[in-house]
Amino acid sequence: MGPDATRNGPLVKICGLTRREDAELAEQLGADYLGFVLSEGFARTVHEADARSLTEGLATARVAVLVDPPVARAAALARAIDAEVIQLHGSESPEVLERLRESGDWRVWKAVRARGIEDVVQAVLDYGAIADGLLVEGWKESVVGGGGVTLALGPESVRATLPEGLTFVLAGGLTPESVGAAIEAFRPAVVDVSSGVEGSPGVKDAERLRRFLLAARDVQPESDP
């Protein structure tokens, strides 16, 4: 069933992992999800030949991060890391999400880069009945994902737009210094960080990683009345 079913409050996903030692440290510190970019051509891409050795033996739930993959290829890459979640950052159609959900025992999250609340509304209309979760991040020209762009929308409008039962993943611009306030404001089910805990692209900074996990765990968002 995965971490969503076993923990109250926000879960933590450490994404863009490229080194075994960083994945092991994230697991040791208590991360709930480990994210690996498996599509080619990105700064944090993990090639299929390296994916299994990078993730083998890890107990933490793994997330296959992909951009516009063919369904069969996405399934193969997800199986290479024994993924519990496939996270899609491209222009994938609802039909692609439906086929992916039917192709394996994993959940599917769809990312949306939101310039305005209308982008979140449209994503819910397109994917809300199919996806298991919606990852909402800030928008930047020519950036697919992982650009470290803070979500510049009102928390109340985002929360009101996302239906119950759809996992809300908050991403974009999160750091050890900002994650506590972001959790209090947006009340996400999952917070997702990559560049905010790095020393350089794909290389996690151990102290920032530790501080991020501590800061995220220290916050318990208030329940809606």
Phi, psi and omega per residue, in radians:
M1 nan -0.453 3.055
G2 1.540 3.011 -3.050
P3 -1.057 -0.535 -3.094
D4 -0.984 -0.532 -3.020
A5 -1.578 -0.076 -2.956
T6 -2.159 0.007 -3.047
R7 -2.425 2.378 3.018
N8 -1.494 2.693 3.111
G9 1.389 -3.117 -3.056
P10 -1.244 2.418 3.002
L11 -1.611 2.895 -3.078
V12 -2.168 2.244 3.049
K13 -2.003 2.190 3.031
I14 -1.752 2.053 -2.994
C15 -1.985 2.941 3.112
G16 1.217 0.516 -3.133
L17 -1.306 2.317 3.141
T18 -2.242 -0.163 -3.082
R19 -2.166 2.453 -3.139
R20 -1.034 -0.727 -3.089
E21 -1.132 -0.571 3.096
D22 -1.240 -0.716 3.106
A23 -1.099 -0.730 3.130
E24 -1.141 -0.701 3.118
L25 -1.154 -0.764 3.105
A26 -1.021 -0.739 3.099
E27 -1.116 -0.800 -3.138
Q28 -1.032 -0.653 -3.115
L29 -1.384 -0.141 3.035
G30 1.764 0.357 3.045
A31 -1.044 2.573 -3.124
D32 -1.602 -0.471 3.123
Y33 -2.401 2.506 3.021
L34 -2.048 2.143 -3.056
G35 -1.855 2.377 -3.115
F36 -2.249 2.156 3.117
V37 -1.391 1.994 -3.047
L38 -1.879 -0.135 3.022
S39 -1.368 2.547 -3.091
E40 -1.323 2.675 2.943
G41 1.675 0.203 -3.117
F42 -2.047 2.800 -3.061
A43 -1.070 -0.490 -3.076
R44 -1.952 0.375 -3.134
T45 -1.086 2.331 2.971
V46 -1.858 2.129 -3.103
H47 -1.321 2.589 -3.058
E48 -0.936 -0.671 -3.109
A49 -1.091 -0.459 -3.113
D50 -1.714 -0.244 -2.958
A51 -1.102 -0.764 -3.052
R52 -1.168 -0.768 3.141
S53 -1.173 -0.523 3.126
L54 -1.201 -0.548 -3.012
T55 -1.941 -0.195 -3.035
E56 -1.034 2.280 3.076
G57 1.507 -0.132 3.102
L58 -1.288 2.414 -3.110
A59 -1.593 -0.344 -3.081
T60 -1.290 2.536 3.129
A61 -1.012 2.348 -3.092
R62 -1.877 2.518 -3.102
V63 -2.100 2.166 3.054
A64 -1.565 1.980 -3.099
V65 -1.704 2.104 -2.986
L66 -2.356 2.718 3.123
V67 -2.244 1.957 3.081
D68 0.865 0.878 -3.140
P69 -1.468 2.583 2.874
P70 -1.043 2.577 -3.021
V71 -1.030 -0.809 -3.107
A72 -1.107 -0.689 3.128
R73 -1.174 -0.729 3.102
A74 -1.037 -0.770 3.138
A75 -1.105 -0.712 3.134
A76 -1.131 -0.748 3.129
L77 -1.166 -0.705 3.111
A78 -1.094 -0.698 3.123
R79 -1.190 -0.510 -3.127
A80 -1.083 -0.491 3.099
I81 -1.971 0.191 -3.125
D82 0.927 0.913 -3.027
A83 -1.237 2.504 2.980
E84 -1.664 -0.325 -3.134
V85 -2.407 2.440 2.910
I86 -1.888 2.164 -3.108
Q87 -1.953 2.115 -3.009
L88 -1.897 2.245 -3.057
H89 -2.039 0.139 -3.092
G90 -1.784 -2.563 -3.134
S91 -1.846 0.627 -3.094
E92 -1.030 2.449 -3.137
S93 -1.415 2.813 3.031
P94 -0.980 -0.580 3.136
E95 -1.129 -0.656 3.090
V96 -1.105 -0.774 3.110
L97 -1.059 -0.734 -3.135
E98 -1.111 -0.734 3.124
R99 -1.154 -0.665 3.109
L100 -1.142 -0.720 3.124
R101 -1.094 -0.558 -3.128
E102 -1.430 -0.217 -3.002
S103 -1.615 -0.101 -3.127
G104 -2.977 3.018 -3.116
D105 -1.613 1.189 3.117
W106 -2.475 2.855 3.029
R107 -1.654 2.782 -3.129
V108 -2.169 2.167 3.033
W109 -1.905 2.413 3.092
K110 -1.953 2.260 3.125
A111 -1.568 2.513 3.035
V112 -2.296 2.243 3.026
R113 -1.589 1.931 -2.938
A114 -1.779 2.027 2.975
R115 -1.462 -0.582 3.130
G116 -2.576 2.986 -3.087
I117 -1.127 -0.402 3.122
E118 -1.111 -0.485 3.083
D119 -1.186 -0.661 3.103
V120 -1.218 -0.736 3.100
V121 -1.013 -0.809 -3.125
Q122 -1.127 -0.693 3.123
A123 -1.093 -0.693 3.098
V124 -1.126 -0.737 3.114
L125 -1.093 -0.717 -3.079
D126 -1.335 -0.708 -2.929
Y127 -2.118 -0.161 -2.999
G128 -1.015 -0.554 -3.109
A129 -1.541 -0.097 -3.041
I130 -2.047 -0.804 -3.095
A131 -1.285 2.681 3.023
D132 -1.495 -0.445 -3.133
G133 -2.649 2.763 3.089
L134 -2.172 2.123 3.077
L135 -1.669 2.148 -3.086
V136 -1.984 2.174 -3.128
E137 -2.399 2.963 3.127
G138 -1.253 2.840 -3.091
W139 -1.838 2.444 3.030
K140 -2.547 2.432 -3.109
E141 -0.985 2.273 3.037
S142 1.161 0.269 3.087
V143 -1.920 2.164 -3.136
V144 -1.369 -0.780 3.139
G145 -3.043 2.899 3.110
G146 1.261 0.366 -3.122
G147 -1.515 0.004 3.130
G148 1.164 0.558 -3.083
V149 -1.678 2.076 -3.120
T150 -1.165 2.463 3.110
L151 -1.246 2.042 -3.050
A152 -1.791 0.923 3.112
L153 -2.190 2.719 3.095
G154 -1.177 2.257 -3.126
P155 -0.991 -0.675 -3.102
E156 -1.109 -0.707 -3.112
S157 -1.200 -0.643 3.106
V158 -1.147 -0.834 -3.128
R159 -1.078 -0.670 -3.114
A160 -1.221 -0.438 -3.084
T161 -1.438 -0.570 -3.049
L162 -1.476 2.170 -3.101
P163 -1.306 2.729 3.031
E164 -1.089 2.546 3.129
G165 1.625 -0.220 3.094
L166 -1.803 2.002 -3.104
T167 -1.076 2.174 3.140
F168 -1.689 1.978 3.105
V169 -1.842 2.122 3.129
L170 -1.740 2.216 -3.111
A171 -2.414 2.991 3.028
G172 1.689 1.867 3.016
G173 1.304 0.188 -3.140
L174 -1.342 2.465 3.138
T175 -2.439 2.963 3.029
P176 -1.010 -0.525 -3.109
E177 -1.383 -0.459 -3.018
S178 -1.883 -0.263 -2.968
V179 -1.162 -0.600 -3.133
G180 -1.078 -0.839 3.124
A181 -1.137 -0.644 3.121
A182 -1.114 -0.725 3.109
I183 -1.109 -0.790 -3.138
E184 -1.076 -0.657 -3.079
A185 -1.375 -0.855 -2.995
F186 -1.628 -0.400 -3.127
R187 0.949 0.908 -3.135
P188 -1.314 2.842 3.003
A189 -1.393 -0.534 -3.104
V190 -2.443 2.427 2.935
V191 -1.912 2.453 -2.992
D192 -2.190 2.179 -3.112
V193 -2.296 2.521 3.037
S194 -2.365 -1.372 -3.071
S195 -1.139 -0.443 -3.096
G196 -1.176 -0.195 3.112
V197 -2.161 0.475 -3.075
E198 -1.933 2.661 2.930
G199 -1.584 -0.566 3.037
S200 -2.695 2.850 -3.053
P201 -0.946 2.112 3.109
G202 1.504 -0.098 3.141
V203 -2.014 1.907 -3.095
K204 -1.342 2.519 3.054
D205 -1.613 2.078 -2.997
A206 -1.031 -0.721 -3.108
E207 -1.212 -0.728 3.113
R208 -1.166 -0.653 3.083
L209 -1.070 -0.800 3.139
R210 -1.092 -0.775 -3.119
R211 -1.161 -0.633 3.118
F212 -1.107 -0.831 3.140
L213 -1.071 -0.745 3.123
L214 -1.106 -0.767 -3.120
A215 -1.135 -0.723 -3.136
A216 -1.179 -0.659 -3.121
R217 -1.280 -0.365 -3.055
D218 -1.403 -0.131 -3.058
V219 -1.917 2.295 2.994
Q220 -2.105 1.811 -3.092
P221 -1.044 2.518 3.081
E222 -1.151 2.549 3.095
S223 -1.345 2.612 3.036
D224 -1.130 2.504 3.127
P225 -1.133 nan nan
